[in-house]
Amino acid sequence: MAGLASDGSNPDVSLLYDINGLAKAAPPWFDRVMEYVGEYGIILGLVLVVLGCWWSVRRRGTLADSVSGLAALIWAPLAAGLALLVNIPIRGFVERPRPFKDHQGLDVLVGGKTDYSFVSDHATMAMAIAVGVFVAHRRYGLVAIALALAEAFCRVYMGVHYPTDVVGGLALGTAVALLLAPPALALLTPVVSAVARSARGARLVRSRRAAERLAVAETFGIPEPRLGTGESDLAA
């Protein structure tokens, strides 16, 4: 199964050379930036998106919105971890070498990659997190998905993955995060709801200002308005 891409006539290999060729033409400082971004920067960016999404869902909508949004947000990193576990037997079955081992002339920005290439762990993890965030909050989710796509591009640019490696990673992360979301949320939502009712954990689910606003609304019998699909409701 290692011969998924074997020569330059293969579109996968041709696209690899085209994208990695941008690294050859770029100044050294830009390649160093891309190396950091592709290895760590985008993942750090996704962490910041998750934190921003958490800050948003605990401040807006009804209490039920906050509980369901936070449950979906917790599922995002769990989905990423599960997707990486699913990828272990896939890599072992396909046994595809890194592209620089079979193809000459690539500008490899990161050394020391000795494991198999298909599918990309970085692309898998990034997209699983992004889809989980999208389930929690569409606007933040779109930002996260854009970051995941940028991660996929960076891995090919860096010369450590074929294009089909990252496409497979994006597909795997999406599949795990979406297909397993219903049972995961069914388990996580009651846990988050219990945390919301506790004295110590309530602030993790609901901001003080939002809780006070809800208390005032309940006192005067005014239902708190739910947010539209562009904000913090669960993506359908």
SVG drawing of the C-alpha trace seen along z (x, -y; Angstrom):
<svg xmlns="http://www.w3.org/2000/svg" viewBox="-44 -42 61 45">
<polyline fill="none" stroke="black" stroke-width="0.4" points="0.0,0.0 3.1,-2.3 2.9,-3.2 -0.1,-5.5 2.1,-8.1 5.1,-6.9 6.1,-9.2 5.8,-12.7 3.0,-11.8 0.8,-11.2 -1.4,-14.3 -0.7,-13.9 3.0,-14.1 2.7,-16.9 0.7,-19.0 3.2,-18.2 6.0,-19.6 3.9,-22.7 3.1,-23.6 6.5,-22.7 8.0,-24.7 6.6,-27.8 8.9,-27.1 11.9,-27.0 11.1,-30.3 10.3,-32.0 13.0,-33.8 14.5,-31.7 12.8,-33.8 9.4,-33.1 10.1,-29.4 11.0,-29.6 7.7,-31.3 5.8,-28.6 7.7,-25.9 6.6,-27.3 3.0,-27.9 2.6,-24.5 4.1,-22.7 2.7,-24.7 1.2,-28.0 -2.1,-26.9 -2.7,-24.4 -2.1,-27.2 -4.5,-29.4 -7.2,-26.7 -6.7,-26.6 -7.3,-30.4 -10.5,-29.9 -11.8,-27.3 -11.2,-29.7 -12.9,-32.5 -15.8,-30.3 -16.1,-29.2 -16.1,-32.9 -18.9,-33.6 -21.2,-30.6 -21.1,-31.3 -22.1,-34.9 -24.9,-34.7 -28.2,-32.9 -30.2,-31.0 -28.7,-28.7 -29.6,-25.7 -27.6,-27.3 -24.6,-27.7 -24.8,-24.1 -25.2,-22.6 -22.6,-24.9 -20.0,-24.0 -20.8,-20.3 -20.0,-20.6 -16.9,-22.6 -15.6,-19.9 -16.3,-17.3 -13.9,-19.2 -10.6,-18.2 -12.0,-14.8 -12.9,-14.2 -9.4,-15.2 -7.9,-12.7 -10.2,-10.0 -9.4,-10.7 -5.7,-10.5 -6.3,-7.0 -8.3,-5.9 -5.4,-7.1 -2.9,-4.7 -4.2,-1.5 -4.8,-3.4 -1.1,-4.5 0.0,-1.0 -2.1,0.5 -1.2,-1.9 2.5,-2.2 3.1,-5.2 6.6,-6.7 7.0,-10.4 7.3,-12.1 10.9,-13.2 11.9,-9.5 10.7,-8.6 11.0,-11.9 14.1,-14.1 14.4,-17.8 11.8,-18.6 12.5,-21.5 11.8,-19.8 11.4,-22.4 11.1,-20.0 13.5,-17.2 13.2,-14.1 9.9,-12.8 10.4,-9.0 6.8,-7.8 4.3,-7.1 2.7,-9.8 -0.9,-8.8 -3.0,-10.2 -1.7,-13.5 -2.0,-13.8 -1.9,-17.5 -4.7,-17.8 -6.8,-15.2 -6.5,-16.9 -7.0,-20.4 -10.2,-19.5 -11.7,-17.4 -11.3,-20.4 -12.7,-22.8 -15.8,-20.7 -16.4,-20.4 -16.2,-24.1 -18.6,-24.5 -21.1,-22.3 -20.8,-24.6 -20.8,-28.0 -21.0,-28.5 -19.1,-31.8 -16.1,-30.6 -16.4,-27.2 -15.9,-28.8 -12.7,-30.5 -11.5,-27.2 -12.2,-25.4 -10.2,-28.0 -7.3,-27.4 -7.6,-23.6 -7.4,-24.1 -4.4,-26.4 -2.8,-23.6 -3.3,-21.1 -1.7,-23.5 1.3,-24.1 2.0,-20.4 2.4,-20.0 4.3,-23.3 6.7,-22.0 7.4,-18.9 6.3,-16.4 3.0,-15.2 1.4,-14.5 -1.8,-16.4 -3.8,-13.2 -2.4,-12.8 -3.9,-16.0 -7.1,-15.5 -7.4,-12.2 -6.7,-13.9 -9.4,-16.5 -11.9,-13.8 -11.0,-11.6 -11.3,-14.5 -14.6,-15.6 -16.0,-12.0 -15.1,-11.4 -16.2,-14.7 -19.6,-14.6 -20.5,-10.9 -19.8,-10.5 -21.1,-13.9 -24.7,-12.7 -23.7,-10.0 -20.8,-12.2 -23.2,-15.2 -25.8,-12.9 -23.1,-11.9 -21.5,-15.3 -24.6,-17.5 -25.9,-16.1 -22.4,-16.4 -22.1,-20.1 -25.6,-20.7 -24.6,-19.3 -21.6,-21.5 -23.8,-24.5 -25.9,-23.8 -22.9,-23.5 -21.6,-26.6 -18.0,-26.2 -18.5,-25.2 -21.4,-27.5 -19.0,-30.2 -17.4,-27.8 -20.7,-27.4 -22.4,-30.7 -20.9,-34.2 -22.1,-36.2 -23.6,-38.9 -25.6,-36.4 -26.8,-34.6 -27.9,-37.9 -29.7,-38.9 -31.5,-35.5 -32.5,-36.0 -34.0,-39.4 -35.9,-38.0 -37.3,-35.2 -38.3,-37.6 -40.4,-39.6 -41.6,-36.7 -39.7,-37.8 -38.3,-34.9 -34.7,-35.4 -34.4,-35.6 -32.4,-32.8 -29.7,-33.8 -29.8,-33.3 -27.9,-30.7 -25.0,-33.1 -24.2,-33.2 -24.0,-30.5 -26.7,-28.0 -25.8,-24.5 -25.2,-24.0 -27.9,-21.8"/>
</svg>
